[in-house]
């Protein structure tokens, strides 16, 4: 019932910035929370940031560097990433939760390297 499409990934040098965007469509009125996860090769998928209502939470590794935001209609969610580190390299996935289930985007690659 919900479709998610990420964009904005790419190659960036350490210390640089990127903004990831996620477009949500379908029955977005049912979404209760949205977030960003990432998965590096050989590692588990991990929560990076989430937003529900006016509340946000972040992984300790990105606090102070990343900011999640969304539109009031929940049709867009963003992840502003600053002071990027090589360990931020991963495929980043947009996530949405609703009463109908959990939905995922296809992922966008972020590579932090000099």
C-alpha positions in Angstrom: 0.0 0.0 0.0 3.0 2.3 0.4 5.9 2.7 -2.2 9.2 4.3 -1.3 11.9 5.6 -3.6 15.2 6.9 -2.4 17.6 9.2 -4.2 20.6 11.4 -3.5 23.3 8.8 -2.9 26.8 9.0 -4.4 30.5 9.3 -3.8 31.7 12.0 -1.3 35.0 12.7 0.4 35.4 12.4 4.2 34.0 15.5 5.9 31.6 16.1 3.0 27.8 16.3 3.0 24.9 14.6 1.2 21.2 14.8 1.4 19.1 11.7 0.8 15.5 12.0 -0.2 12.7 9.5 -0.1 9.4 9.9 -1.9 6.5 8.1 -0.5 3.3 7.3 -2.4 0.3 5.2 -2.0 -1.7 5.1 1.2 0.7 7.4 3.0 -2.0 8.6 5.4 -1.5 5.3 7.2 2.2 5.9 7.9 3.0 6.3 11.6 6.7 6.6 11.5 9.5 6.9 8.9 13.2 6.3 9.0 16.5 5.6 7.4 18.4 2.4 7.7 21.8 1.4 6.3 23.6 -1.8 5.5 27.3 -2.1 4.8 28.7 -5.2 3.1 28.9 -8.1 5.5 27.0 -6.3 8.2 23.4 -6.3 9.5 21.0 -3.6 8.5 20.9 -0.9 11.2 18.7 2.0 12.1 20.3 5.4 11.3 17.4 7.8 12.2 13.7 7.7 12.7 10.9 10.2 13.0 7.5 9.9 14.5 5.4 13.0 15.0 7.6 15.6 16.5 10.1 13.1 17.9 13.3 11.9 16.3 16.0 9.4 17.3 19.4 8.6 15.9 22.0 6.0 16.1 24.8 7.1 18.5 27.3 6.9 15.6 25.5 9.7 13.7 24.2 12.0 16.4 25.2 15.5 15.8 26.1 14.8 12.1 22.8 13.6 10.6 19.3 15.1 10.6 16.1 13.4 9.6 13.1 15.4 8.6 9.8 14.9 6.8 6.9 16.8 5.3 3.7 17.0 7.3 1.9 14.9 4.7 4.6 12.2 5.0 5.2 12.1 1.3 8.8 13.0 1.7 11.5 12.1 4.2 15.0 13.4 4.1 18.3 12.6 5.7 20.9 15.4 5.8 24.3 13.9 6.3 27.3 16.1 7.3 30.8 15.4 8.4 30.7 12.1 6.6 33.1 9.4 7.6 34.3 6.3 5.7 32.3 4.1 8.1 29.2 5.8 6.9 29.6 3.9 3.6 26.6 1.7 3.1 23.4 1.2 1.1 20.8 3.5 2.7 17.2 2.4 2.8 14.1 4.5 3.4 11.5 2.9 5.8 7.9 3.5 6.7 5.7 1.8 9.2 2.0 1.7 9.2 -0.9 -0.3 10.6 -0.6 -2.4 7.4 3.0 -3.3 7.8 6.6 -2.2 7.1 7.7 -0.9 3.8 11.2 -0.4 2.3 12.7 1.5 -0.6 15.2 -0.1 -3.0 18.2 1.6 -1.4 20.7 4.2 -2.5 24.5 3.7 -2.3 26.5 6.2 -0.2 30.3 5.9 -0.5 32.6 8.0 1.6 36.2 7.8 0.4 39.1 10.0 -0.5 
